């Protein structure tokens, strides 16, 4: 469960909230006019190498030397 605080409360007691997150492991959500804007949570270092995250994500690549047009990118569709 996370704690919610307003931006002004967080500004006044930021160090206290950092220590709370560090000690409890629970996140703190900072709100602005009642809307959640930021989440302060403990840092968990990546144990895997960056390229290991991508391993197996390319299933088939038929022609690696062919030019790629702008319409070929799925992210742009």
HUTA-V939449 format. One record per residue. N is the residue number from 1. RES is the residue in one letter. SS is DSSP state (alpha for helix, beta for strand, coil for the rest). PHI is phi as a letter, one per 20 degrees, with the letter a starting at -180 (999 if undefined). OMEGA is omega in whole degrees, -180 to 180 (999 if undefined). Layout:
BEGIN
n->N res->RES ss->SS phi->PHI omega->OMEGA
n->N res->RES ss->SS phi->PHI omega->OMEGA
END
This chain:
BEGIN
n->1 res->X ss->coil phi->999 omega->-178
n->2 res->X ss->coil phi->d omega->178
n->3 res->X ss->beta phi->e omega->176
n->4 res->X ss->beta phi->d omega->178
n->5 res->X ss->beta phi->c omega->177
n->6 res->X ss->beta phi->f omega->-180
n->7 res->X ss->alpha phi->f omega->-179
n->8 res->X ss->alpha phi->f omega->176
n->9 res->X ss->alpha phi->f omega->-180
n->10 res->X ss->alpha phi->f omega->-180
n->11 res->X ss->alpha phi->g omega->-178
n->12 res->X ss->alpha phi->f omega->-173
n->13 res->X ss->coil phi->c omega->-175
n->14 res->X ss->alpha phi->g omega->-178
n->15 res->X ss->alpha phi->f omega->178
n->16 res->X ss->alpha phi->f omega->178
n->17 res->X ss->alpha phi->f omega->177
n->18 res->X ss->alpha phi->f omega->180
n->19 res->X ss->alpha phi->f omega->178
n->20 res->X ss->alpha phi->f omega->179
n->21 res->X ss->alpha phi->f omega->-180
n->22 res->X ss->alpha phi->f omega->-177
n->23 res->X ss->alpha phi->f omega->-175
n->24 res->X ss->alpha phi->e omega->-177
n->25 res->X ss->coil phi->n omega->179
n->26 res->X ss->coil phi->e omega->-177
n->27 res->X ss->coil phi->e omega->175
n->28 res->X ss->beta phi->c omega->179
n->29 res->X ss->beta phi->d omega->180
n->30 res->X ss->beta phi->e omega->-177
n->31 res->X ss->beta phi->d omega->175
n->32 res->X ss->beta phi->c omega->-176
n->33 res->X ss->coil phi->l omega->177
n->34 res->X ss->coil phi->n omega->-180
n->35 res->X ss->beta phi->d omega->178
n->36 res->X ss->beta phi->f omega->-178
n->37 res->X ss->beta phi->c omega->-177
n->38 res->X ss->beta phi->c omega->172
n->39 res->X ss->beta phi->c omega->177
n->40 res->X ss->beta phi->d omega->-178
n->41 res->X ss->coil phi->b omega->180
n->42 res->X ss->coil phi->f omega->178
n->43 res->X ss->coil phi->e omega->176
n->44 res->X ss->coil phi->d omega->-176
n->45 res->X ss->coil phi->f omega->176
n->46 res->X ss->coil phi->f omega->179
n->47 res->X ss->coil phi->e omega->179
n->48 res->X ss->coil phi->e omega->176
n->49 res->X ss->coil phi->f omega->-177
n->50 res->X ss->alpha phi->g omega->-179
n->51 res->X ss->alpha phi->f omega->176
n->52 res->X ss->alpha phi->f omega->178
n->53 res->X ss->alpha phi->f omega->-178
n->54 res->X ss->alpha phi->e omega->-176
n->55 res->X ss->coil phi->g omega->179
n->56 res->X ss->coil phi->n omega->-178
n->57 res->X ss->coil phi->e omega->176
n->58 res->X ss->coil phi->e omega->-176
n->59 res->X ss->coil phi->e omega->-179
n->60 res->X ss->coil phi->b omega->179
n->61 res->X ss->coil phi->c omega->-170
n->62 res->X ss->coil phi->f omega->-174
n->63 res->X ss->coil phi->c omega->-174
n->64 res->X ss->coil phi->f omega->-179
n->65 res->X ss->coil phi->e omega->-180
n->66 res->X ss->coil phi->f omega->178
n->67 res->X ss->coil phi->f omega->-178
n->68 res->X ss->coil phi->d omega->178
n->69 res->X ss->coil phi->e omega->-178
n->70 res->X ss->alpha phi->f omega->-180
n->71 res->X ss->alpha phi->f omega->-179
n->72 res->X ss->alpha phi->e omega->-177
n->73 res->X ss->coil phi->e omega->180
n->74 res->X ss->alpha phi->f omega->-177
n->75 res->X ss->alpha phi->f omega->-179
n->76 res->X ss->alpha phi->e omega->-177
n->77 res->X ss->coil phi->e omega->999
END
